[in-house]
Amino acid sequence: MPELPEVETIVGELIENQLVGDTISKMSFSFSKVLQNISEQDLHKKLTHAKILNIYRRGKWIVFVFKGFILGFHLRMTGKLWIQNQIKDFHKHERAKFFLGSKRVLVFEDQRKFGRIHYSEEKDPFPKLGMEPFSMTFNAKTLKALFSKSKRTLKAFLLDQTKIAGLGNIYVDEALFASKLHPQEIVNRLTLKETERLVLAIQEVLKTGIENNGTTLGNHRSNYASAKGKGGSNQNRLKVFRKDGKPCLVCGSLIVKIRVATRGTHFCPNCQKIK
């Protein structure tokens, strides 16, 4: 699933390709169930000739701003949002196409059909999402206060989008390794110093992910690719994710894979000891 760095990369490329200021001339769907909160017919009425005023990221959502409403794209497991420079027939995994005034096409592709396009006229279209990892509110003091009210494991807490928006399996594993914290540690046991270490680690692994245009784990069409159709290179910087059975780069112990919060979880049993 594309996480914060992958979504941030896509948003940056959409802006770089001057989609802001472009208009929607028409749209077409091969899978209308991709839509949330609006029917295909009503969206046609709202979106035809509408101008794209802004594009931004919120958590793992790619948000297009129009006058009076937004469209948010969530890629889920296998979704892609990319720019097609000429009109073509639907590929079997393409679920929606938005034809632009500039004669280009914005394509929403999703092999497994888990992705969604969310319509909202609310001032805050995603009220349940938690803190942004690069926001002023994301600091050790705030996070420690949230930890103190919970008995969940650290991995489960960090994956919860109502707490921190944008983190997923890859970057949580990497941040926990960087901060030397065990994924099964109970969050209310963490000290302020450990929480400070975690905050810095989360921001650092996300920043590295963005600098490397995201993480692409394979060459299959379902794997992450940016709006330009390019894979990321952050997979070459991963320390523990999918490294089970390989030696830790810090101590040489073998990386272990377990399941935490139903997710495959990778860590070093020597560097990340539970209390």
N, C-alpha and C positions, 0 to 999 in steps of 0.2 A: 504493500500500500504506500503510495506517495505520502511523505510526511512534510513537515514544515520546509526543509530546504528544497525539496522537489517542487512544492507548490510555489515557493518564493521565486524559484528559477523560472517557472512557467509565467508567472505574473510579470516578472521583469522582461521576459522576451516578448510578451504580448504588448507591453508598453513601448518597448524598443521598436517594435514593428508598426507603431503608430495606429493601433486600434482605437485609442482614445481619440474621439472626434469623428470617427467613422460612424456610419449608420447601418441599421439592419433593413435590407430591402425586402427580404422574405425569409422563410425558414421551412424546413422539412424534417419530419421525424419518421424513423423506421421502427421506433419503440417508444410510444407515447407514455408508457408507465414510468419513464425516466423523470417525468415532471412531478413536482410536489407543490401543492397549494393552488394549482391553477390547471385548467383544462387546456388542451392544445388549441382549441378554437378561441378561447379567451386570450391566450398568450399571443396568438396571431394579431388580434385586435390591438393589444397593448404594445407589441414590439415592432410591428411594421412601421418603418420610417423613423423609429426612435434612435436618438443619438447616444452613443457611448460617452458618458461624462467622466468616468474614472474606472480604474481597475485596481483592486487591492486584495491582499490576503487577510483572512481572519481564520486562525487555526489552520485547518486543512482545506478550507473553502477558498475558491477563486471567485471573487465577487465583482460583477459588472454593475456599475451604477448608471441608471437612467433617470430621467425626470419623474419623480414620484414613486419609483420602485427599484428593486435590485433583482438580479438573477445571480444565484450562487451555484457554482459547479463543484460537486464533491466527487473525487475520482475513485474513492473506495479502493478496491483491490487492483483492478486492471484498467482503470480509466485513463484516458489521454485527452488533452485539449490542444489542438494544433491548427496551424494556418495552412490552408490549401490555396495555392496561387492560381489554380484554374478549376473550373467546374468539372466534376467527375461523377459518375454513378456511385451509389452507395456501396461501400465495401461491406461484407457481411457482418462486421463488428462495429460499424459506425451507426450510432443511435440517433444523432441529431446533427443537422447542418444549418448554419446561419449564414445567409448570403449577404455580403456587405456591399455598401455603396461603392467601395473601391474595387469591386469586381473580384474580391477574394472571398474565401469561404472559411468560416470558423467551424471546425469539425469536433464533435464530441464522440469519442470512440470508447467502447467498453466491452471487452470480450465476455465478461461474466455477468453483465447486466446488474451489478450492484450499485453503480454510480447513480447520482441524482442531480437534477437541476431544480433548485429551490427558488420559488417566487415569493417576494415579500414587499409590503409597503410600509413596514414598521421602521421606526427610527433605529432600533437595534434589532436587526433581522436574526441574530443568533444569541438570544439572551442567556441561554444555558451554558455557553462556552466560558471557560475559565480564563485565567491570566495569560497574556502573551509573554513568552519567555524573554523578549527584549524590551518589555515595557518597564516603566519606572516602578510599578507596583510589584514586579517580580524581584524580590530580594529575600535574603535569609530570614529576616524578622517576620515578614508576611507568611513565608512558607512554613516556618517553624510554628507559627500560630495555627495554621491549618493542620500540620502534623500532630499537634498536641490533642486534637479532637478526634483522631482516627487510630484504629488498631489494625489497619490494613498493612499488607506488605508494601515495601517501597516500590517494587515493580508495578503492582496493581494500581497504586496511587498515582504514579507518574503517567500511566496510560489513560487515566480518567480525564476525558476532555472537559469535564465540568470543573476540574481543578486547574489544569494547565493545558492550554490549547495548542495543538500542533505536534506534540510528541507522539512517537510510535515505537514499535518494537526495536528497530535498528538503533535509533539515537538514544533510547533509554538504556539499552545494553551498553552502548559506548560511553554514555555519561556516568553510569554506575561504575564502570571499570576505571574511568579517569578519576573519579572521586573516591575510589577504593571502598565502595560500599556494596554489601551483599544484597542481591535482589529480593531476598526473603526477609530482610531486616524489617521489623515493625516500625512504622514511621514515628510513633510517639516516643521511641527510645533514642532518636537522633539528638545529638547535642547541637547547639547553635553553631559551633565550629564546623561540625560535619555538614550541617545544612548550608553553610557558607561555601564549603568546598563543592557541594553538589550544585548549587546555583551557578558557580563559575564554570563547572564542568559541562552543564547543560548548554550554557551559552557558547562555550568554546566548541563543542562538537557540532552544534547547529551552524555556527559561523563557518567552520571548516567544510561542512556539507554544502553550504551555499556557495562558498568560494570554488568548490569543485563541481558545481552544477548538479548536485544531487547524487544519489546512489542508484546504479543500475545493476541488478543482480542476474545477469544472463542476457542472451541475445534474442529470446523469443519475442514475438510481437506484443505479448501481454506485459512485458517488462517495462519499467518506467522509461519514458523519453520526453524530452522537453517540447515546448511549442514549436521548435524548429526541427523536431524529429530526431534530436541528438540525445544519446545516452550520457549520463553523468560519469564522473571518474572517482567519486568518493569511495567506491568499493575498494579502491587501492589503498585507502587510508584507514580502513577498519581494523581495530585491534582485537576484538573478541567476537563480533557478530558473525555467525556461521564459520567460526574458526575452531569448533569443537574437535578435540583430538590433536590439535597443534600446540606447540610450546608458546607460553606467554612471552611476549616481547620484553617484559620487565624482569620476571624471575625464572622463566624456563619451565614452570609447571604446566601441565596440559590443561587447556581450556575445556571446560565441562559444559554440557548442555542439559538443562532440566526443564520442567514445565512449571511456570508461575503464572497465575491468573489466566490459565488455559493457553498461554503463549510459550513457544520455544524460547528459552532464555539462556544466554551464553555469559560465562563469567570465569574468572580465575579463582580457584578455591584457596590459593595462598595469598594473593593480593587483596581479595575481597572476603575477609572472614566475618562471619556473623557473630554478634555479641553473645 
